[in-house]
Amino acid sequence: MPLALGIDLGTSSTKTMLMDEAGKVVATASASYSLQTPQPAWVEQQPDDWWQAVRQTIRQVVQALRASSRDITGIALSGQMNGAVFVDGAGRPLRPAILWLDGRSQRECDDANARAGDLLRDRALHVLNPINTLAKVLWAREHEPECYAQAAYVLIPKDWVRLKLTGMFASDVSDGSVSAALDLYTRDWSDAILDALRVRRDLFPPVFESTTVVGTITAQAAEETGLAAGTPVCAGGGDMACMAVGSGAIKPGIVGVGIGTAGHALTFAEEVNDAAFNQLWPMCHAVPGKYFWLGCTYTGGGSLSWLSEQWGESFESLTAQAEHVPAGSDRLFFMPWLAGAATPHPDAHARGGWLGLALHHTKAHMVRALMEGVAFDLRHSLEGFKRLNLPLHEIRLGEGGSKSPLWRQILTDVFGQDGRMMELHDASAIGATLIAGVGTGVYDSFETACDRAIQLGEMVRPDAERAARYEQSYRQYCRLYPILKEWFREVNKEPA
């Protein structure tokens, strides 16, 4: 039976998945790595740490096979979006990778938006933000000119890993579409934007649709991973595009919601425009020629991870305490903007925190308020979809945070709409595996692939009383950012 292999290069770990043509997961493996924060607002990783995790997890799933690795028909990668790996002509990194969470490039963004804001809006449908790969390129040109001059390419993280597997420099339209350097209408790099900002066009590798086979496993990669040399490798996609596939959001009306390091909500679209400009992100879908809308909170699950690290308690312990706090956390609010705000107010200056603390509040209140704040932030995205007249027939819950019964109940109560659990939570890894299967003929279409692989489980229904209480709390939450916007900017202003 032919097999498809998906590799999901996340912010904190890599997950590798092997699936057969019936949509059954044959084997999975994961390996973690750390973030580095050498200066305030800097967030980096070592690409070699990714490669070590990829090699390890591939070897584990290949060893779990009773058959030969030659039964693997195709491979695709999903990956953390908007990183920047500056490499020389041999693909060797010239410096640590700058990650999507990195906020060092605000000055470069302000300058670029002043000089080319109309082009960025018209073609990339973006206001340049420190999260974008293009912002990191502008920062490197200004602050590390030697690195910029020596770079043969700037690669998005999963594209560097695919280079290690195939020896081919390439990218895909979904990852490119949030870089701010891609024309979303032509689905190719925008010469107009790059020329206006005086960025080298040759820094960006050829860009392909996600299902396109862009290379094969080299002899060297085969030796290091246990894969068969010559196995086809597809272009793959950014983790959100893969999550759209892995959630079944390949047709109108299905909304995928998840809480990983970030929190997200996404839904399918036949086309995009600037109707939700600078509020939601329009992106090229992994389904060729299609699109989806993305809303995001940068540190959704990351907020709880941070709290867990500070207090030295597990997620399970913290959420168990939060269960005993009433909905609304006795008027305590949490702003989950530890790395800036995203939807619908993208602002690198915004910061997180609790508001409304009183003497009667406990640690349990703080935890529940955090979980509620992430849910409120994600509701912004659903409200944005409604303003675009996109149908919201079914909300599917996946990823790490929704494994918590309390958090998924809070989500549905805040949304005021039923949520359907996905049996397999690793939607990005599933999506990458299905892209590999569609791209190499394991499945004849995305519809077939999703029908076979995506299993839906428990229906989580909102409680009417809690939903009414959260409706009022959400309206109060919506007022926080507008009130604090100028304060954030003043407090985080860089010294002259």
Secondary structure as UniProt FT lines:
FT   STRAND          3..9
FT   STRAND          13..20
FT   TURN            21..22
FT   STRAND          25..32
FT   TURN            40..41
FT   STRAND          44..45
FT   HELIX           47..63
FT   HELIX           69..71
FT   STRAND          72..79
FT   STRAND          84..87
FT   TURN            89..90
FT   STRAND          97..98
FT   TURN            100..101
FT   TURN            104..105
FT   HELIX           106..119
FT   HELIX           120..124
FT   TURN            130..131
FT   HELIX           133..143
FT   HELIX           145..150
FT   STRAND          153..155
FT   HELIX           157..166
FT   STRAND          171..172
FT   HELIX           173..176
FT   TURN            177..180
FT   STRAND          182..183
FT   TURN            184..187
FT   STRAND          188..189
FT   HELIX           191..196
FT   TURN            197..198
FT   HELIX           201..203
FT   STRAND          207..208
FT   TURN            210..211
FT   STRAND          213..216
FT   HELIX           219..225
FT   TURN            229..230
FT   STRAND          232..234
FT   STRAND          237..238
FT   HELIX           239..246
FT   TURN            247..248
FT   STRAND          253..259
FT   STRAND          263..269
FT   TURN            275..279
FT   STRAND          281..284
FT   TURN            288..289
FT   STRAND          291..297
FT   TURN            298..299
FT   HELIX           300..311
FT   HELIX           315..322
FT   TURN            323..324
FT   TURN            327..328
FT   HELIX           329..331
FT   STRAND          333..335
FT   TURN            338..339
FT   TURN            348..349
FT   STRAND          353..355
FT   TURN            359..360
FT   HELIX           363..387
FT   TURN            388..389
FT   STRAND          392..398
FT   HELIX           400..403
FT   HELIX           405..415
FT   STRAND          419..422
FT   HELIX           427..439
FT   TURN            440..441
FT   HELIX           446..453
FT   STRAND          456..460
FT   HELIX           464..478
FT   HELIX           480..491
//
